[in-house]
């Protein structure tokens, strides 16, 4: 009987130690091994253009080993104050995270570097969907080949040209800097109550220290100034 109280105490101390150990590890996991992201609260419904409010958000903890570089692209919970009052660029439902790139302030400056210059070219508005092009994208311009009609005339006259040129001429690639008055994503601009205009006028940035790019630009400029720009098409190239 003398040993019974001792056994009970030992069991109690063992259980207490296990509980304290679990509490310690749980606290360490929350403090060290997880990252808190800004998430939309369950039941919340946010429409495009609606200002974010504190009650829209909740803390979403993700183990650091699974978060990896997510914090570079998604708002942290501690950043909540910086986005409250900002208008939503898209609709949200509960459980979604807020991506940083969706809430960049609309740029109002071209901010050209010392060795850069900007050239605008008007394209056929039927050949592009401006909303799908973002400044920074790489594009190619497609011009109707004027030699094509000459070749067809020669063929109809019974002549045999050595080479039959293709129906269009490709010139590029170039980097988009502006689409009309838009310097960033169209969703961000509209969410800030700004309207894009003249997006068929594409501004491309030229690096004057890049000999190959300058050669492409000289070819493009000559083609634009001596041809009919209204039939110019655009090809969007792959993004990184």
C-alpha positions in Angstrom: 0.0 0.0 0.0 2.9 2.3 0.7 4.0 2.1 -2.9 0.5 2.9 -4.4 0.7 6.7 -3.7 4.1 6.8 -5.2 2.9 5.0 -8.4 0.0 7.5 -8.7 2.3 10.4 -8.3 4.7 9.0 -10.8 1.9 8.5 -13.4 0.6 12.0 -12.7 4.0 13.5 -13.1 4.5 11.5 -16.3 1.2 12.7 -17.8 1.9 16.3 -16.7 5.3 16.2 -18.4 3.8 14.9 -21.6 1.2 17.6 -21.6 3.7 20.4 -20.9 6.0 19.0 -23.6 3.1 19.0 -26.1 2.2 22.6 -25.2 5.8 23.6 -25.6 6.2 22.0 -29.0 2.9 23.4 -30.2 3.9 26.9 -29.2 7.3 26.5 -30.9 5.6 25.3 -34.0 3.3 28.3 -34.1 6.1 30.7 -33.4 8.9 29.3 -35.4 7.7 26.8 -38.0 4.7 28.5 -39.5 4.0 31.7 -41.4 0.8 33.8 -41.0 -0.8 34.9 -44.3 -3.7 37.2 -44.9 -6.7 35.2 -45.9 -10.4 36.0 -46.7 -12.6 35.0 -43.8 -15.1 32.2 -44.4 -18.5 33.6 -45.3 -17.0 36.8 -46.7 -17.9 37.9 -50.2 -15.9 40.7 -51.8 -16.8 42.1 -55.2 -14.6 43.8 -57.8 -14.1 47.5 -56.8 -15.2 47.0 -53.2 -12.9 48.4 -50.5 -11.2 45.8 -48.3 -12.2 46.0 -44.6 -10.7 44.5 -41.5 -13.7 42.2 -41.0 -13.0 40.6 -44.4 -9.8 39.0 -43.2 -8.5 36.2 -41.0 -5.0 34.9 -40.1 -4.1 31.8 -42.1 -1.1 29.8 -40.6 0.9 27.7 -43.0 3.9 25.5 -41.9 7.0 27.2 -43.0 8.3 24.1 -44.7 5.2 24.2 -47.0 5.1 28.0 -47.4 8.6 28.1 -49.1 8.7 31.4 -51.1 4.9 32.0 -50.9 5.5 35.1 -48.7 7.2 36.8 -51.6 3.9 36.7 -53.6 1.1 36.7 -51.0 0.4 39.3 -48.3 1.4 38.4 -44.7 -1.2 38.8 -41.9 0.9 41.6 -40.4 0.4 43.6 -43.7 -3.3 43.8 -43.2 -3.3 47.5 -42.5 -1.5 48.3 -45.8 -4.3 46.7 -47.9 -7.4 47.7 -45.9 -9.2 50.5 -47.9 -7.7 49.3 -51.2 -10.3 48.3 -53.8 -10.5 44.7 -54.8 -9.3 44.0 -58.4 -11.2 40.7 -58.5 -14.0 38.9 -56.6 -13.1 36.9 -53.5 -14.7 34.2 -51.4 -13.7 32.8 -48.0 -10.5 30.8 -47.9 -8.6 32.7 -50.6 -5.3 34.4 -50.1 -4.5 38.0 -51.3 -1.7 38.2 -53.9 0.7 41.2 -53.9 0.9 41.6 -57.6 -2.9 42.4 -57.8 -2.5 45.5 -55.6 0.4 47.4 -57.1 -0.4 51.1 -57.2 -1.1 52.1 -60.9 2.1 53.6 -62.2 1.9 57.2 -63.5 5.5 57.6 -64.7 7.3 56.1 -67.6 10.6 56.0 -65.6 12.9 55.4 -68.6 16.5 54.6 -67.8 19.4 56.6 -69.2 20.0 54.5 -72.3 16.3 53.8 -73.0 13.9 55.4 -75.5 10.2 54.8 -76.1 8.6 54.4 -79.5 4.8 54.2 -80.1 3.3 52.1 -82.9 -0.4 52.0 -83.8 -1.7 48.5 -84.6 -4.9 47.1 -86.0 -7.3 47.0 -82.9 -8.8 43.9 -84.4 -5.5 42.1 -84.0 -5.1 42.4 -80.2 -6.9 41.9 -77.0 -5.3 44.7 -74.9 -6.5 43.3 -71.5 -4.3 40.2 -72.0 -1.1 42.2 -72.6 0.8 43.6 -69.6 3.6 46.1 -69.8 6.8 44.0 -69.5 5.5 41.4 -72.0 7.5 40.6 -75.1 5.7 40.9 -78.4 6.4 40.7 -82.1 4.9 42.9 -84.9 3.5 41.2 -88.0 3.4 43.4 -91.2 1.7 42.5 -94.5 4.5 41.8 -96.9 4.3 44.3 -99.8 6.4 42.1 -102.0 3.8 39.4 -101.8 1.4 41.3 -104.2 4.3 42.0 -106.6 5.1 38.3 -106.7 1.5 37.4 -107.4 1.4 39.9 -110.2 4.5 38.4 -111.6 3.1 34.9 -111.5 -0.1 36.0 -113.2 2.0 37.5 -115.9 3.7 34.2 -116.5 7.0 35.1 -114.8 8.7 32.7 -112.4 10.3 34.5 -109.4 13.1 32.5 -107.8 11.7 33.0 -104.3 8.0 33.5 -103.2 8.0 35.6 -100.1 5.7 34.8 -97.2 2.4 36.8 -96.7 3.7 38.8 -93.8 7.0 40.0 -92.3 7.9 39.4 -88.6 9.8 42.1 -86.7 10.7 41.7 -83.1 10.8 40.8 -80.3 10.3 44.1 -78.3 9.3 44.8 -74.7 6.0 46.5 -74.1 6.2 49.7 -71.9 2.7 51.1 -72.4 -0.6 50.4 -73.9 -2.1 53.8 -74.5 -2.2 55.4 -71.1 -1.8 52.1 -69.2 1.5 51.3 -67.6 0.4 48.2 -65.6 -2.3 45.6 -65.3 -5.7 46.6 -66.5 -7.4 45.2 -63.3 -5.4 47.4 -61.0 -6.1 50.5 -63.1 -9.9 49.8 -63.2 -10.0 49.0 -59.4 -8.5 52.5 -58.8 -11.3 54.1 -60.9 -9.0 54.8 -63.8 -9.9 54.0 -67.4 -7.5 52.7 -70.0 -7.5 54.6 -73.3 -6.0 54.2 -76.8 -4.6 50.8 -76.0 -4.1 50.1 -79.8 -1.1 52.5 -79.5 1.6 50.3 -78.1 4.8 51.9 -76.6 7.9 49.7 -76.8 11.1 50.5 -74.9 14.4 50.3 -76.8 17.8 49.7 -75.1 20.2 51.9 -77.1 23.2 50.0 -75.9 21.9 46.7 -77.4 23.1 46.6 -81.0 20.8 43.7 -81.9 17.7 45.5 -80.5 18.7 48.7 -82.2 18.9 46.9 -85.6 15.4 45.4 -85.0 14.1 48.8 -84.1 15.6 50.5 -87.2 13.9 47.9 -89.3 10.6 48.4 -87.5 10.7 52.2 -87.7 11.4 52.1 -91.4 8.6 49.7 -92.0 6.2 51.9 -89.9 7.1 55.1 -91.6 6.9 53.8 -95.2 4.0 51.4 -94.9 0.3 51.2 -93.9 0.4 50.8 -90.1 -3.4 50.1 -89.9 -2.8 46.4 -90.9 -0.1 45.7 -88.3 -0.7 42.7 -86.2 0.7 41.7 -82.8 2.0 38.3 -81.5 2.3 37.9 -77.8 5.4 35.8 -77.0 5.9 33.4 -74.1 6.3 34.8 -70.6 8.9 33.8 -68.1 
